[in-house]
Amino acid sequence: MPDHKTQDEQSITRLMNHRGIRPTYQRLLVAHQLFDHQEHLTADQIHERLKDRGIACSRATVYNALKLFVDKGIIREVIVDPGRTYYDSITDPHHHIFNVDTGELTDLDVNAIQLGKTPNLPRGTVLEDMSVVVRVRNDSA
């Protein structure tokens, strides 16, 4: 990354500082993969993109940065099945459509799905988040 920060880099750095995340060089690299294009990416996709750009960043560093970002609320974790997790830089409430044939994950407006009342929660808990992943398959017709 150049010494002079672009507006996006400054915004990401401010967000990280505001959430108590030290903006290290490698954390900023990982964050840029998610925030630059607002894509849904897996940890392996982020690692590959960095590697393709000639940037040395271990897979463990990518996973650790993503876990920290999720824990601090700057990205969302979207688990589409037990073996596949995507990361989303849009943290406002919304749902997703997951195409099982292509692996594509797209946003779905929160109002596109009308849910009934929330379930009775166990005593001593509060609702943190509720999101829906709509799984689709390509039509073979």
Secondary structure as the mmCIF struct_conf table of DSSP 4:
data_model
#
loop_
_struct_conf.conf_type_id
_struct_conf.id
_struct_conf.beg_label_comp_id
_struct_conf.beg_label_asym_id
_struct_conf.beg_label_seq_id
_struct_conf.end_label_comp_id
_struct_conf.end_label_asym_id
_struct_conf.end_label_seq_id
BEND BEND1 ASP A 3 HIS A 4
HELX_LH_PP_P HELX_LH_PP_P1 LYS A 5 THR A 6
HELX_RH_AL_P HELX_RH_AL_P1 GLN A 7 HIS A 18
TURN_TY1_P TURN_TY1_P1 ARG A 19 GLY A 20
HELX_RH_AL_P HELX_RH_AL_P2 TYR A 25 PHE A 35
TURN_TY1_P TURN_TY1_P2 ASP A 36 GLN A 38
STRN STRN1 LEU A 41 LEU A 41
HELX_RH_AL_P HELX_RH_AL_P3 ALA A 43 ASP A 52
TURN_TY1_P TURN_TY1_P3 ARG A 53 GLY A 54
HELX_RH_AL_P HELX_RH_AL_P4 ARG A 59 ASP A 71
TURN_TY1_P TURN_TY1_P4 LYS A 72 GLY A 73
BEND BEND2 ILE A 74 ILE A 75
STRN STRN2 ARG A 76 ASP A 81
TURN_TY1_P TURN_TY1_P5 PRO A 82 GLY A 83
STRN STRN3 ARG A 84 ASP A 88
BEND BEND3 SER A 89 SER A 89
BEND BEND4 ASP A 92 PRO A 93
STRN STRN4 HIS A 94 ASN A 99
TURN_TY1_P TURN_TY1_P6 VAL A 100 THR A 102
STRN STRN5 LEU A 105 ASP A 109
HELX_RH_3T_P HELX_RH_3T_P1 VAL A 110 ALA A 112
BEND BEND5 ILE A 113 ILE A 113
BEND BEND6 LYS A 117 LYS A 117
HELX_LH_PP_P HELX_LH_PP_P2 THR A 118 PRO A 122
TURN_TY1_P TURN_TY1_P7 ARG A 123 GLY A 124
STRN STRN6 VAL A 133 VAL A 136
#
